[in-house]
Amino acid sequence: MLSVDPRAAQVSLAELSDLFNAPVAVVSSPEWQVNGKNAMKVTEQLYEKLKPEKMSRVIPMVDFMGSTSGDWTSSKIRHIEPSGKKTMHREDFDVDLTNSTEFQQYLEEHRNEFAQRAQGDERKIKELAKKGFAIRNSQWNSYWRGKVAGGLTMALTMMQPSGATKTGCHECGIGKFIGMDVAKMHVAIAVCIDGGPVTQEEQRTVTTMVDEVVFDLRRRGADWATTRPFS
């Protein structure tokens, strides 16, 4: 997997894909954006705009509102209280997790992001953190994470080596090559499209999830697997 800040890169997403012969995996997207555009529909139909030899480059891994996977996660029991009451997925936001050490760590880790979204309002910062932490611990997030991690693992395993060059990488402005043979790497580009609370939490998870996918691939003997080929 290749982690690149698009603001620092000197080329487009399409050019990066060409350089590394890499699929573009859309791993997180809202159904609708604030500008009224249906982001997910654009993603699903993007391949139709591409040349035939590049149609397979775009891999949608997102899920849409109202899909059967939503029904599946909603039907799962989270826990059963001594009284016998069952807590289901749809009640995740009703469960107060803010007293845990894990929540405090989560709040501090993402405080700058929440502060920016809440314009410094401490009450709103804690509200955003509470909702984000609930989403992170929801059945839906577990389902989404497993689905995307599996998709990325399959894509990386089945693809051919990138065939890229050190010079090409340097010209992209993504850093100085520091490690393995870049031509032998298997590269996939994970794309996130900004959206609401669920999509935002998915984006906070992506970097760690990608690291874990690559770590597992290396444990299984894939010497081409790395998330840090550049500095």
Residue frames as a rotation matrix with the C-alpha (Angstrom) as fourth column:
MET 1
0.577 0.817 0.000 0.00
0.817 -0.577 0.000 0.00
0.000 0.000 -1.000 0.00
LEU 2
-0.516 -0.724 0.457 1.12
0.731 -0.651 -0.206 3.53
0.447 0.228 0.865 -0.73
SER 3
0.388 0.592 -0.707 0.34
0.864 -0.500 0.055 6.36
-0.321 -0.632 -0.705 1.66
VAL 4
-0.639 -0.571 0.515 0.58
0.737 -0.646 0.198 9.73
0.220 0.506 0.834 -0.09
ASP 5
-0.119 0.550 -0.826 -0.68
0.441 -0.716 -0.541 13.15
-0.890 -0.429 -0.157 0.91
PRO 6
0.283 0.271 0.920 -2.32
0.957 -0.009 -0.291 14.44
-0.071 0.963 -0.262 -2.31
ARG 7
0.984 0.076 -0.162 -1.41
0.080 -0.997 0.017 18.00
-0.160 -0.030 -0.987 -1.36
ALA 8
0.272 -0.960 -0.071 2.28
-0.391 -0.178 0.903 17.10
-0.879 -0.218 -0.423 -1.44
ALA 9
-0.073 -0.270 0.960 2.23
0.666 0.703 0.248 14.98
-0.742 0.658 0.129 -4.58
GLN 10
-0.480 -0.220 -0.849 2.99
-0.365 -0.830 0.421 16.74
-0.798 0.512 0.318 -7.85
VAL 11
-0.932 0.201 -0.302 0.83
-0.210 0.381 0.901 14.47
0.296 0.903 -0.313 -9.98
SER 12
-0.077 0.989 0.130 -2.82
-0.948 -0.113 0.299 13.48
0.310 -0.100 0.945 -10.19
LEU 13
0.094 0.230 0.969 -4.38
-0.632 0.766 -0.120 10.33
-0.769 -0.601 0.217 -8.77
ALA 14
0.955 0.296 0.002 -4.61
-0.170 0.553 -0.815 8.94
-0.242 0.779 0.579 -12.31
GLU 15
0.465 -0.857 -0.221 -0.89
-0.596 -0.118 -0.795 9.54
0.655 0.501 -0.565 -12.90
LEU 16
-0.245 -0.499 0.832 -0.01
-0.947 0.306 -0.095 7.83
-0.207 -0.811 -0.547 -9.61
SER 17
0.516 0.541 0.664 -2.11
-0.366 0.840 -0.400 4.86
-0.774 -0.037 0.632 -10.67
ASP 18
0.945 -0.196 -0.262 -0.29
-0.214 0.236 -0.948 4.72
0.248 0.952 0.181 -14.01
LEU 19
0.147 -0.971 0.189 3.15
-0.892 -0.212 -0.398 5.04
0.427 -0.110 -0.898 -12.42
PHE 20
-0.548 -0.363 0.754 2.63
-0.758 0.597 -0.263 2.06
-0.354 -0.716 -0.602 -10.12
ASN 21
-0.613 0.439 -0.658 0.17
-0.306 0.635 0.709 0.13
0.729 0.636 -0.255 -12.30
ALA 22
-0.988 0.106 -0.112 -1.97
0.136 0.264 -0.955 0.36
-0.071 -0.959 -0.275 -9.19
PRO 23
-0.205 0.976 0.068 -5.71
0.729 0.106 0.676 -0.10
0.653 0.188 -0.734 -8.63
VAL 24
-0.784 0.100 0.612 -7.58
-0.375 -0.863 -0.340 2.76
0.494 -0.496 0.714 -6.98
ALA 25
-0.459 0.605 -0.651 -9.63
0.723 0.680 0.122 1.29
0.517 -0.414 -0.749 -4.13
VAL 26
-0.347 0.454 0.821 -12.38
-0.464 -0.844 0.270 3.62
0.815 -0.287 0.503 -2.90
VAL 27
-0.649 -0.062 -0.758 -12.58
0.458 0.764 -0.454 2.42
0.607 -0.642 -0.468 0.70
SER 28
-0.408 0.527 -0.745 -14.74
0.759 -0.258 -0.598 5.13
-0.507 -0.810 -0.295 2.28
SER 29
-0.917 0.180 0.355 -17.38
0.118 -0.729 0.674 7.40
0.380 0.661 0.648 0.80
PRO 30
-0.594 0.801 -0.073 -20.66
-0.171 -0.215 -0.962 9.04
-0.786 -0.559 0.265 1.87
GLU 31
-0.082 0.665 0.743 -23.79
0.886 0.390 -0.252 8.48
-0.457 0.637 -0.621 -0.17
TRP 32
0.667 0.351 0.657 -24.26
0.610 -0.763 -0.213 12.23
0.427 0.543 -0.723 -0.58
GLN 33
-0.535 -0.827 -0.175 -21.87
0.821 -0.459 -0.340 15.14
0.201 -0.325 0.924 -0.16
VAL 34
-0.242 0.440 -0.864 -22.81
0.571 -0.656 -0.494 18.53
-0.784 -0.613 -0.093 1.31
ASN 35
-0.755 -0.074 -0.651 -22.79
-0.390 -0.747 0.538 20.04
-0.527 0.660 0.535 -2.19
GLY 36
0.221 0.974 -0.044 -25.69
-0.705 0.128 -0.698 17.76
-0.674 0.185 0.715 -3.13
LYS 37
-0.015 -0.300 -0.954 -23.67
-0.913 0.394 -0.110 15.40
0.409 0.869 -0.280 -5.34
ASN 38
0.910 0.316 0.269 -24.14
-0.390 0.873 0.293 11.65
-0.142 -0.372 0.917 -5.06
ALA 39
0.077 -0.997 -0.025 -20.52
-0.980 -0.080 0.184 10.73
-0.185 0.010 -0.983 -4.37
MET 40
-0.246 -0.172 0.954 -21.15
-0.277 0.956 0.100 7.00
-0.929 -0.239 -0.283 -4.21
LYS 41
0.727 0.570 0.383 -22.94
0.227 0.327 -0.917 6.91
-0.648 0.754 0.108 -7.55
VAL 42
0.718 -0.555 -0.421 -20.04
-0.694 -0.530 -0.486 8.76
0.046 0.641 -0.766 -9.17
THR 43
-0.244 -0.847 0.472 -17.64
-0.848 0.422 0.320 6.20
-0.470 -0.322 -0.822 -7.70
GLU 44
0.010 0.340 0.940 -19.71
0.023 0.940 -0.341 3.25
-1.000 0.025 0.001 -8.87
GLN 45
0.847 0.413 0.336 -19.94
0.345 0.054 -0.937 4.60
-0.405 0.909 -0.097 -12.43
LEU 46
0.437 -0.736 -0.517 -16.39
-0.547 -0.674 0.497 5.95
-0.714 0.065 -0.697 -12.71
TYR 47
-0.340 -0.635 0.694 -15.12
0.144 0.694 0.706 2.93
-0.929 0.340 -0.144 -14.62
GLU 48
0.445 0.609 0.657 -17.48
0.756 0.138 -0.640 3.83
-0.480 0.781 -0.399 -17.47
LYS 49
0.938 -0.120 -0.324 -15.45
-0.216 -0.937 -0.276 7.02
-0.271 0.328 -0.905 -18.05
LEU 50
0.107 -0.985 0.137 -12.17
-0.506 0.065 0.860 5.13
-0.856 -0.161 -0.492 -18.36
LYS 51
-0.097 -0.258 -0.961 -10.47
-0.964 0.264 0.027 3.53
0.247 0.929 -0.274 -21.33
PRO 52
0.743 0.514 -0.428 -11.25
-0.444 0.858 0.259 -0.21
0.500 -0.003 0.866 -21.61
GLU 53
0.138 -0.777 -0.614 -7.74
0.305 0.623 -0.720 -1.24
0.942 -0.088 0.323 -20.55
LYS 54
-0.827 -0.485 0.284 -8.06
-0.070 -0.413 -0.908 0.80
0.558 -0.771 0.307 -17.35
MET 55
0.109 0.974 0.201 -11.62
-0.490 -0.123 0.863 -0.05
0.865 -0.193 0.463 -16.27
SER 56
0.549 0.105 -0.829 -10.40
0.465 0.786 0.408 -2.59
0.694 -0.610 0.382 -13.74
ARG 57
-0.529 -0.830 0.177 -8.24
0.347 -0.402 -0.848 0.05
0.775 -0.387 0.500 -12.04
VAL 58
-0.504 0.420 0.755 -11.17
-0.732 -0.671 -0.115 1.39
0.458 -0.611 0.646 -9.98
ILE 59
-0.544 0.282 -0.790 -12.38
0.413 0.910 0.040 -0.90
0.730 -0.305 -0.612 -7.19
PRO 60
-0.067 0.579 0.813 -15.36
-0.669 -0.631 0.394 0.36
0.741 -0.517 0.429 -5.14
MET 61
-0.621 -0.159 -0.768 -15.19
0.386 0.790 -0.476 -1.14
0.682 -0.592 -0.429 -1.64
VAL 62
-0.890 0.328 0.315 -17.80
-0.455 -0.662 -0.595 1.12
0.013 -0.674 0.739 -0.08
ASP 63
-0.651 0.756 -0.074 -21.28
0.759 0.650 -0.034 0.21
0.022 -0.078 -0.997 1.06
PHE 64
-0.709 0.439 0.552 -24.47
-0.078 -0.827 0.557 2.20
0.701 0.352 0.620 0.56
MET 65
-0.767 0.488 0.416 -27.25
-0.574 -0.231 -0.786 3.23
-0.287 -0.842 0.457 2.91
GLY 66
0.269 0.962 0.048 -29.97
-0.880 0.266 -0.394 0.62
-0.391 0.064 0.918 3.04
SER 67
-0.208 -0.413 -0.887 -27.80
-0.743 0.656 -0.131 -2.28
0.636 0.632 -0.444 1.84
THR 68
0.667 0.482 -0.568 -28.31
-0.092 0.810 0.579 -5.80
0.739 -0.334 0.585 3.19
SER 69
-0.283 -0.830 -0.480 -25.08
0.551 0.269 -0.790 -5.52
0.785 -0.488 0.382 5.19
GLY 70
-0.675 0.130 0.727 -26.75
-0.510 -0.793 -0.333 -2.75
0.533 -0.595 0.601 7.21
ASP 71
0.461 0.887 0.014 -29.59
-0.693 0.350 0.630 -5.14
0.554 -0.300 0.777 8.03
TRP 72
0.401 -0.373 -0.837 -27.09
0.355 0.905 -0.233 -7.80
0.844 -0.204 0.495 9.05
THR 73
-0.675 -0.738 -0.008 -25.15
0.315 -0.278 -0.908 -5.57
0.668 -0.615 0.420 11.46
SER 74
-0.418 0.588 0.692 -28.35
-0.731 -0.670 0.128 -4.13
0.539 -0.452 0.710 12.90
SER 75
0.579 0.744 -0.335 -29.58
-0.453 0.635 0.626 -7.58
0.678 -0.211 0.704 13.89
LYS 76
-0.049 -0.698 -0.714 -26.54
0.370 0.652 -0.662 -8.52
0.928 -0.297 0.226 15.96
ILE 77
0.904 0.365 -0.224 -26.66
0.304 -0.179 0.936 -8.46
0.302 -0.914 -0.273 19.76
ARG 78
0.183 -0.852 0.490 -23.96
-0.401 -0.520 -0.754 -6.29
0.898 -0.058 -0.437 21.36
HIS 79
-0.903 -0.413 -0.118 -24.52
-0.087 0.447 -0.890 -7.48
0.420 -0.794 -0.440 24.92
ILE 80
0.137 0.949 -0.284 -27.24
0.259 0.243 0.935 -8.67
0.956 -0.202 -0.213 27.30
GLU 81
-0.386 -0.223 0.895 -27.74
-0.684 -0.582 -0.440 -6.90
0.619 -0.782 0.072 30.62
PRO 82
-0.999 -0.008 0.036 -28.54
-0.032 0.688 -0.725 -8.81
-0.019 -0.726 -0.687 33.87
SER 83
-0.371 0.928 -0.043 -32.15
-0.511 -0.242 -0.824 -7.69
-0.775 -0.284 0.564 33.43
GLY 84
-0.099 0.292 0.951 -32.27
0.587 0.789 -0.181 -9.52
-0.803 0.541 -0.250 30.13
LYS 85
0.765 0.362 -0.533 -32.37
-0.134 -0.720 -0.681 -6.39
-0.630 0.592 -0.502 27.98
LYS 86
0.226 -0.659 0.718 -30.51
0.880 0.454 0.139 -6.86
-0.417 0.600 0.682 24.69
THR 87
0.275 -0.229 -0.934 -28.45
-0.246 -0.956 0.162 -4.03
-0.930 0.185 -0.319 23.23
MET 88
0.546 0.019 0.837 -28.46
0.726 0.489 -0.484 -4.10
-0.419 0.872 0.253 19.44
HIS 89
-0.405 -0.778 0.480 -26.43
0.914 -0.337 0.225 -2.25
-0.013 0.530 0.848 16.81
ARG 90
-0.001 0.459 0.888 -28.96
0.518 -0.760 0.393 0.57
0.855 0.461 -0.237 16.40
GLU 91
0.927 0.351 -0.135 -28.61
0.279 -0.401 0.872 1.41
0.252 -0.846 -0.470 20.09
ASP 92
0.102 -0.986 -0.132 -24.86
0.934 0.141 -0.329 2.02
0.343 -0.090 0.935 19.87
PHE 93
-0.390 -0.256 0.885 -25.28
0.162 -0.965 -0.208 5.79
0.906 0.062 0.418 20.21
ASP 94
0.590 0.694 0.412 -27.32
-0.332 -0.257 0.908 5.27
0.736 -0.673 0.079 23.38
VAL 95
0.733 -0.401 -0.549 -24.46
0.657 0.626 0.420 3.53
0.176 -0.668 0.723 25.16
ASP 96
0.876 -0.410 0.254 -22.23
-0.445 -0.890 0.099 5.97
0.186 -0.200 -0.962 27.05
LEU 97
0.690 -0.696 -0.199 -18.60
0.664 0.718 -0.209 4.91
0.288 0.012 0.957 26.60
THR 98
0.515 -0.473 0.715 -17.06
-0.078 -0.857 -0.510 8.22
0.854 0.206 -0.478 27.66
ASN 99
0.787 -0.193 0.585 -15.97
-0.614 -0.161 0.773 7.06
-0.055 -0.968 -0.245 31.12
SER 100
0.871 -0.454 0.189 -13.47
0.448 0.891 0.075 4.56
-0.203 0.020 0.979 29.75
THR 101
0.130 -0.929 -0.348 -9.71
0.041 -0.346 0.938 5.08
-0.991 -0.136 -0.007 29.49
GLU 102
-0.405 -0.257 0.877 -9.95
0.807 0.351 0.475 4.11
-0.430 0.900 0.065 25.83
PHE 103
0.578 0.685 0.443 -12.34
0.806 -0.562 -0.184 7.00
0.123 0.464 -0.877 25.15
GLN 104
0.788 -0.333 -0.517 -10.00
-0.002 -0.842 0.539 9.52
-0.615 -0.424 -0.665 26.78
GLN 105
-0.291 -0.927 0.237 -7.13
0.242 0.168 0.956 8.25
-0.926 0.335 0.175 24.64
TYR 106
-0.148 0.358 0.922 -9.32
0.985 0.141 0.103 8.47
-0.093 0.923 -0.373 21.54
LEU 107
0.843 0.520 -0.136 -10.37
0.521 -0.853 -0.030 12.04
-0.132 -0.046 -0.990 22.42
GLU 108
0.452 -0.744 -0.492 -6.79
-0.160 -0.610 0.776 13.22
-0.878 -0.272 -0.395 22.84
GLU 109
-0.379 -0.619 0.687 -5.57
0.537 0.457 0.709 11.44
-0.753 0.638 0.159 19.72
HIS 110
-0.328 0.364 0.872 -8.14
0.910 -0.125 0.395 13.19
0.253 0.923 -0.290 17.53
ARG 111
0.097 0.414 -0.905 -8.66
0.736 -0.642 -0.215 16.40
-0.671 -0.645 -0.366 19.51
ASN 112
-0.678 -0.431 -0.595 -7.17
-0.011 -0.803 0.595 18.68
-0.735 0.411 0.540 16.86
GLU 113
-0.898 0.399 0.187 -9.53
0.282 0.193 0.940 17.34
0.339 0.896 -0.286 14.19
PHE 114
-0.057 0.932 -0.357 -12.56
0.980 0.120 0.157 17.62
0.190 -0.341 -0.921 16.47
ALA 115
-0.143 -0.067 -0.987 -11.54
0.549 -0.835 -0.022 21.12
-0.823 -0.546 0.156 17.55
GLN 116
-0.948 -0.230 -0.221 -11.37
-0.062 -0.547 0.835 22.22
-0.313 0.805 0.504 13.94
ARG 117
-0.639 0.765 0.082 -14.77
0.483 0.316 0.817 20.77
0.599 0.561 -0.571 13.11
ALA 118
0.234 0.750 -0.619 -16.28
0.960 -0.076 0.271 22.23
0.157 -0.657 -0.737 16.31
GLN 119
0.252 -0.225 0.941 -14.51
0.221 -0.934 -0.282 25.59
0.942 0.279 -0.186 15.93
GLY 120
-0.650 -0.728 0.216 -12.95
-0.084 -0.214 -0.973 25.17
0.755 -0.651 0.078 19.36
ASP 121
0.138 0.781 0.609 -16.22
-0.869 -0.200 0.453 24.64
0.476 -0.591 0.651 21.27
GLU 122
-0.768 -0.572 0.288 -15.27
-0.637 0.632 -0.442 22.16
0.071 -0.523 -0.849 24.02
ARG 123
-0.137 0.801 0.583 -18.83
-0.499 0.453 -0.739 20.83
-0.856 -0.392 0.338 24.42
LYS 124
0.747 0.421 -0.515 -19.11
-0.637 0.230 -0.736 20.12
-0.191 0.877 0.440 20.69
ILE 125
-0.194 -0.896 -0.400 -15.62
-0.883 0.337 -0.326 18.57
0.427 0.290 -0.856 20.69
LYS 126
-0.767 -0.083 0.637 -16.73
-0.489 0.719 -0.494 16.03
-0.416 -0.690 -0.592 23.29
GLU 127
0.311 0.940 0.139 -19.99
-0.486 0.283 -0.827 15.39
-0.817 0.190 0.545 21.42
LEU 128
0.533 -0.200 -0.822 -18.08
-0.810 0.158 -0.564 14.65
0.243 0.967 -0.078 18.20
ALA 129
-0.572 -0.820 -0.018 -15.67
-0.756 0.536 -0.376 12.40
0.318 -0.201 -0.926 20.09
LYS 130
-0.412 0.506 0.758 -18.52
-0.503 0.567 -0.652 10.54
-0.760 -0.650 0.022 21.80
LYS 131
0.674 0.711 -0.199 -20.23
-0.531 0.279 -0.800 9.85
-0.514 0.645 0.566 18.47
GLY 132
0.282 -0.646 -0.709 -16.98
-0.841 0.190 -0.507 8.90
0.462 0.739 -0.490 16.73
PHE 133
-0.710 -0.576 0.405 -16.00
-0.704 0.592 -0.392 6.51
-0.013 -0.564 -0.826 19.52
ALA 134
0.007 0.802 0.597 -19.44
-0.460 0.533 -0.711 4.90
-0.888 -0.270 0.372 19.44
ILE 135
0.767 0.233 -0.598 -19.11
-0.640 0.196 -0.743 4.37
-0.056 0.952 0.300 15.68
ARG 136
-0.188 -0.934 -0.304 -15.62
-0.880 0.297 -0.370 2.90
0.436 0.198 -0.878 16.13
ASN 137
-0.856 -0.140 0.497 -17.04
-0.428 0.730 -0.533 0.32
-0.288 -0.669 -0.685 18.55
SER 138
0.126 0.989 -0.075 -20.15
-0.830 0.064 -0.555 -0.45
-0.544 0.132 0.829 16.50
GLN 139
0.203 0.060 0.977 -21.02
0.270 0.956 -0.115 -3.63
-0.941 0.288 0.178 14.63
TRP 140
0.973 0.219 0.068 -21.04
0.129 -0.277 -0.952 -1.63
-0.190 0.935 -0.298 11.41
ASN 141
0.522 -0.838 -0.160 -17.43
-0.850 -0.527 -0.012 -0.51
-0.074 0.142 -0.987 11.81
SER 142
-0.163 -0.558 0.814 -16.30
-0.428 0.783 0.451 -4.09
-0.889 -0.274 -0.366 12.42
TYR 143
0.492 0.438 0.752 -18.15
0.464 0.599 -0.652 -5.23
-0.737 0.670 0.091 9.30
TRP 144
0.983 -0.110 -0.144 -16.78
-0.182 -0.643 -0.744 -2.41
-0.011 0.758 -0.652 7.15
ARG 145
0.251 -0.960 0.125 -13.23
-0.892 -0.178 0.416 -2.93
-0.377 -0.216 -0.901 8.42
GLY 146
-0.114 -0.263 0.958 -13.31
-0.047 0.965 0.260 -6.65
-0.992 -0.015 -0.123 7.66
LYS 147
0.740 0.480 0.470 -14.80
0.444 0.176 -0.879 -6.07
-0.505 0.859 -0.083 4.22
VAL 148
0.892 -0.416 -0.174 -12.22
-0.441 -0.723 -0.532 -3.45
0.096 0.552 -0.829 3.20
ALA 149
0.073 -0.910 0.408 -9.25
-0.812 0.183 0.554 -5.26
-0.579 -0.371 -0.726 4.75
GLY 150
0.110 0.046 0.993 -10.22
0.244 0.967 -0.072 -8.42
-0.963 0.250 0.095 2.89
GLY 151
0.925 0.298 0.236 -10.64
0.304 -0.206 -0.930 -6.53
-0.229 0.932 -0.282 -0.37
LEU 152
0.654 -0.744 -0.141 -7.24
-0.756 -0.647 -0.096 -4.84
-0.020 0.169 -0.985 -0.06
THR 153
-0.050 -0.664 0.746 -5.56
-0.506 0.661 0.554 -8.13
-0.861 -0.350 -0.369 0.86
MET 154
0.396 0.274 0.876 -7.01
0.513 0.725 -0.459 -9.83
-0.761 0.632 0.146 -2.22
ALA 155
1.000 0.011 -0.025 -6.14
-0.013 -0.604 -0.797 -6.92
-0.024 0.797 -0.604 -4.52
LEU 156
0.397 -0.917 0.038 -2.53
-0.889 -0.374 0.264 -6.77
-0.228 -0.138 -0.964 -3.33
THR 157
-0.059 -0.415 0.908 -2.06
-0.271 0.882 0.385 -10.53
-0.961 -0.224 -0.164 -3.49
MET 158
0.447 0.386 0.807 -3.48
0.550 0.594 -0.588 -11.00
-0.706 0.706 0.053 -6.98
MET 159
0.942 -0.006 -0.335 -1.79
-0.222 -0.760 -0.611 -8.07
-0.251 0.650 -0.717 -8.76
GLN 160
0.568 -0.798 0.203 1.43
0.705 0.344 -0.621 -7.94
0.425 0.496 0.757 -10.72
PRO 161
-0.117 -0.695 -0.710 4.53
0.861 -0.427 0.276 -6.02
-0.495 -0.579 0.648 -9.49
SER 162
0.524 0.453 -0.721 4.34
0.228 -0.891 -0.394 -2.28
-0.821 0.042 -0.570 -10.11
GLY 163
0.281 -0.501 0.819 7.24
0.960 0.142 -0.243 -1.99
0.006 0.854 0.520 -12.55
ALA 164
0.991 0.121 0.062 7.80
0.118 -0.992 0.052 1.58
0.068 -0.044 -0.997 -11.32
THR 165
0.157 -0.980 0.123 11.19
0.664 0.013 -0.748 3.32
0.731 0.199 0.653 -11.29
LYS 166
-0.091 -0.287 -0.954 12.98
0.934 -0.357 0.019 5.33
-0.346 -0.889 0.300 -8.62
THR 167
-0.950 -0.302 0.078 13.16
0.307 -0.861 0.406 8.29
-0.056 0.410 0.910 -10.99
GLY 168
-0.395 0.883 0.253 9.43
0.230 -0.172 0.958 8.21
0.890 0.436 -0.135 -11.62
CYS 169
0.307 0.477 -0.824 8.73
0.897 0.144 0.418 8.08
0.318 -0.867 -0.383 -7.90
HIS 170
-0.465 -0.579 -0.670 11.01
0.756 -0.654 0.040 11.04
-0.461 -0.487 0.742 -7.25
GLU 171
-0.939 0.105 0.327 9.34
0.159 -0.712 0.684 13.06
0.305 0.694 0.652 -10.00
CYS 172
-0.031 0.991 -0.131 5.97
0.590 0.124 0.798 12.47
0.807 -0.053 -0.589 -8.39
GLY 173
-0.320 -0.158 0.934 7.11
-0.472 -0.828 -0.302 14.44
0.822 -0.537 0.190 -5.35
ILE 174
0.741 0.669 -0.058 6.21
-0.309 0.416 0.855 11.66
0.597 -0.616 0.515 -2.92
GLY 175
0.767 -0.469 0.438 9.64
-0.489 0.016 0.872 11.37
-0.416 -0.883 -0.217 -1.32
LYS 176
-0.065 -0.914 -0.401 13.01
-0.979 0.136 -0.149 9.75
0.191 0.383 -0.904 -1.60
PHE 177
0.673 0.276 -0.687 13.20
-0.290 0.952 0.098 6.00
0.681 0.133 0.720 -2.14
ILE 178
0.092 -0.645 0.759 14.71
-0.985 -0.168 -0.024 4.38
0.143 -0.746 -0.651 0.94
GLY 179
0.072 0.038 0.997 14.04
-0.654 0.756 0.019 0.66
-0.753 -0.653 0.079 0.86
MET 180
-0.049 -0.027 0.998 13.12
0.273 0.961 0.039 -2.25
-0.961 0.275 -0.040 -1.33
ASP 181
-0.926 -0.267 0.266 13.06
0.294 -0.071 0.953 -2.58
-0.235 0.961 0.145 -5.11
VAL 182
-0.463 0.792 -0.398 10.19
-0.456 -0.598 -0.660 -0.29
-0.760 -0.124 0.637 -6.08
ALA 183
-0.451 0.259 -0.854 9.65
-0.856 0.145 0.496 -2.17
0.252 0.955 0.156 -9.35
LYS 184
-0.758 0.100 -0.644 8.81
0.103 0.994 0.033 -5.34
0.644 -0.042 -0.764 -7.40
MET 185
-0.902 0.430 0.049 6.32
-0.158 -0.222 -0.962 -3.73
-0.403 -0.875 0.268 -5.03
HIS 186
-0.426 0.883 0.198 2.61
0.806 0.271 0.526 -4.44
0.411 0.384 -0.827 -5.18
VAL 187
-0.982 -0.007 -0.188 0.86
0.086 -0.905 -0.417 -1.09
-0.167 -0.425 0.890 -4.89
ALA 188
-0.117 0.974 0.192 -2.77
0.901 0.023 0.433 -0.19
0.417 0.223 -0.881 -4.24
ILE 189
-0.904 -0.123 0.409 -4.07
0.015 -0.966 -0.257 3.33
0.427 -0.226 0.876 -3.65
ALA 190
-0.331 0.797 -0.505 -6.74
0.943 0.293 -0.155 3.61
0.024 -0.528 -0.849 -0.95
VAL 191
-0.770 0.132 0.624 -9.05
0.099 -0.942 0.321 6.61
0.630 0.309 0.712 -1.46
CYS 192
-0.419 0.657 -0.626 -11.35
0.851 0.043 -0.524 8.23
-0.318 -0.753 -0.577 1.10
ILE 193
-0.447 0.391 0.804 -14.05
0.341 -0.757 0.558 10.78
0.827 0.523 0.205 0.25
ASP 194
-1.000 -0.025 0.017 -15.01
-0.005 -0.416 -0.909 13.11
0.030 -0.909 0.416 3.08
GLY 195
-0.268 0.962 -0.049 -18.51
0.189 0.102 0.977 12.82
0.945 0.253 -0.210 4.48
GLY 196
0.474 0.600 0.645 -20.48
-0.526 -0.394 0.754 12.63
0.706 -0.696 0.128 7.72
PRO 197
0.334 -0.337 0.880 -19.71
-0.926 0.057 0.373 11.06
-0.176 -0.940 -0.293 11.12
VAL 198
0.789 -0.021 0.613 -19.54
-0.011 0.999 0.048 7.44
-0.614 -0.045 0.788 9.91
THR 199
0.819 -0.495 0.291 -17.32
0.391 0.109 -0.914 8.24
0.420 0.862 0.282 6.93
GLN 200
0.465 -0.655 0.596 -15.11
-0.663 -0.704 -0.256 10.46
0.587 -0.276 -0.761 9.10
GLU 201
0.459 -0.274 0.845 -14.56
-0.708 0.462 0.535 7.61
-0.537 -0.844 0.018 11.55
GLU 202
0.894 -0.155 0.421 -13.77
0.350 0.828 -0.437 5.22
-0.281 0.538 0.795 8.71
GLN 203
0.682 -0.654 0.326 -11.09
0.010 -0.438 -0.899 7.64
0.731 0.616 -0.293 7.53
ARG 204
0.387 -0.541 0.747 -9.54
-0.917 -0.314 0.247 7.77
0.100 -0.780 -0.617 11.02
THR 205
0.591 -0.043 0.806 -9.28
-0.333 0.897 0.292 3.99
-0.735 -0.441 0.515 10.85
VAL 206
0.984 -0.038 -0.173 -7.84
-0.149 0.347 -0.926 3.56
0.095 0.937 0.336 7.36
THR 207
0.268 -0.964 -0.007 -4.14
-0.794 -0.216 -0.569 4.18
0.546 0.158 -0.823 8.09
THR 208
-0.255 -0.326 0.910 -4.05
-0.859 0.508 -0.059 1.67
-0.443 -0.797 -0.409 10.95
MET 209
0.623 0.580 0.524 -6.05
-0.267 0.788 -0.554 -0.87
-0.735 0.205 0.646 8.95
VAL 210
0.850 -0.369 -0.376 -3.69
-0.377 0.071 -0.923 -0.60
0.367 0.927 -0.079 5.97
ASP 211
-0.117 -0.933 0.339 -0.68
-0.954 0.011 -0.299 -1.08
0.275 -0.359 -0.892 8.24
GLU 212
-0.071 0.164 0.984 -2.28
-0.646 0.744 -0.171 -4.22
-0.760 -0.648 0.053 9.67
VAL 213
0.914 0.405 0.006 -3.10
-0.232 0.535 -0.812 -5.62
-0.332 0.741 0.583 6.21
VAL 214
0.543 -0.782 -0.307 0.49
-0.543 -0.048 -0.839 -5.17
0.641 0.622 -0.450 5.07
PHE 215
-0.222 -0.611 0.760 1.87
-0.972 0.199 -0.125 -6.52
-0.075 -0.766 -0.638 8.36
ASP 216
0.363 0.447 0.817 -0.17
-0.413 0.864 -0.289 -9.70
-0.835 -0.233 0.498 7.96
LEU 217
0.973 -0.028 -0.230 0.97
-0.210 0.307 -0.928 -10.09
0.097 0.951 0.293 4.35
ARG 218
0.124 -0.992 0.012 4.60
-0.806 -0.107 -0.583 -9.83
0.579 0.062 -0.813 5.42
ARG 219
-0.143 -0.118 0.983 3.99
-0.836 0.545 -0.056 -12.43
-0.529 -0.830 -0.177 8.13
ARG 220
0.687 0.459 0.563 2.77
-0.088 0.822 -0.562 -14.76
-0.721 0.337 0.605 5.38
GLY 221
0.007 -0.845 0.535 6.02
0.604 0.430 0.672 -14.28
-0.797 0.318 0.513 3.44
ALA 222
0.696 0.265 0.668 5.12
0.707 -0.420 -0.569 -11.43
0.130 0.868 -0.480 1.06
ASP 223
-0.116 -0.860 -0.497 8.46
0.863 -0.335 0.378 -9.62
-0.492 -0.385 0.781 0.93
TRP 224
-0.598 -0.034 0.801 6.99
0.612 -0.665 0.428 -6.99
0.518 0.746 0.418 -1.42
ALA 225
0.432 0.901 -0.031 4.59
0.677 -0.302 0.671 -5.73
0.596 -0.311 -0.741 1.23
THR 226
-0.609 -0.568 -0.553 5.41
0.790 -0.499 -0.357 -2.37
-0.073 -0.655 0.753 2.83
THR 227
0.622 0.780 0.059 3.66
0.781 -0.624 0.013 0.87
0.047 0.038 -0.998 3.76
ARG 228
0.757 -0.397 -0.519 6.85
-0.042 -0.822 0.567 2.89
-0.652 -0.408 -0.639 4.12
PRO 229
0.466 -0.618 0.633 8.81
0.869 0.453 -0.198 2.69
-0.164 0.643 0.748 0.86
PHE 230
0.067 -0.399 0.914 9.50
0.527 -0.764 -0.372 6.43
0.847 0.507 0.159 0.84
SER 231
-0.108 -0.134 -0.985 10.60
0.952 -0.300 -0.064 9.14
-0.287 -0.945 0.160 3.26
